[in-house]
Amino acid sequence: MIGEPDGLHQSKLAAAILAACIVQTLNESDPTFEPRFSARLRREYEKYRNNSDADPVHVLEVIHWTRELLKGWNPVPEQGKRFANEEFEVVTQPSV
């Protein structure tokens, strides 16, 4: 998000990374975990996007980033590298 404080951006990024790491670790012992988590994440995203009285932009951003880390989705080529991939690059500053 343009103009947001660096600390807020870093906190949201850290939350998304932690969630992705936890999900990937749990998925190692239960291969059904990540698909179930992703489905629930999608439902929560829609819930906050459609039913929030307050501005849900920060919640939606963390959910979206977590989903991107897990799936490797990228809007340009439509599929990027997953977070666990050693070639994955984390963007540490908001894009302008």
N, C-alpha and C positions, 0 to 999 in steps of 0.2 A: 504494500500500500504506500503510495507516494506521501511523503511528509510525516510518516509515523516515527516516533522516537526509536532510535536504534535498539534500546533495551527491550521494547515491546516486540520488535521484529525478531530479535534474538531469542526471546522467551517463547514466542510462537513456533519458531523453527526448532528449538530444543524440544518442545512438547511433541511436535510431529515426529522428530527423529526418535525420541524415546518410545513413543507408541509403536512406530514401525519396527524398532529393535525388539520390543517385547512380543509383538505379533509374530515376527519371523522366528524368534526363539521358541515360542510355544508351538508354532507350526512344524518345527523339526520333530517333535514327539507326537503331534496330532495333525496330520496333513489336512484335516477338515477344518482346522481352526481359522486359517487365513480367509478362506471363502466365506465362512460364517461371519467373521469379523467385518469383512468388506461389505457384506449385505447389510449388516446392522449399521455400519458407518454411513452407507448410502441412505438408509431410512432416517438416521439422525440428521443428516445434511438436509434432506427434504423437510423434516419437521422444523428445523430452525429457519430454513429459508422461507417457508410458507406461513409459519405460525408464531413468529417472534414479535412481541410488542416493541422490544428495544431493537436497536440496530445490531444485527447479528454478524456483522462483517468479520470480526476477529474470530468468532467461533467457526464460521464457515471457512475461513482461510486455513485454520489449523486442520480442520477435517479434510479439506481439499489437499493440502500439502501431505498429510498422512497417506491419503489414497494415492497421490502421485508417487510417493516414496515406495509404497508397496507394489504398485502396478508398473511403475516406470513410464507412465503415460506422459506424453509431451504433445502440445497442441500442433506443432508443425509436422513432424513425421508420424504422429499419432502413437508411436511406441518408442520409448526410450529405454535406458538401462535401469534395471531395478536397483534399489538402494543397497542390497547386499553385494552387488557386482563391484569388483575392485575398481572399475573404470568410472563408476558413478561420481559425479561432481556436485557437491552441495553449493548452492549459491548463497553466499553469506550476507549480501546486501540486497535490499529491495531494488527491483528493476524500475527504471524511470520511463 
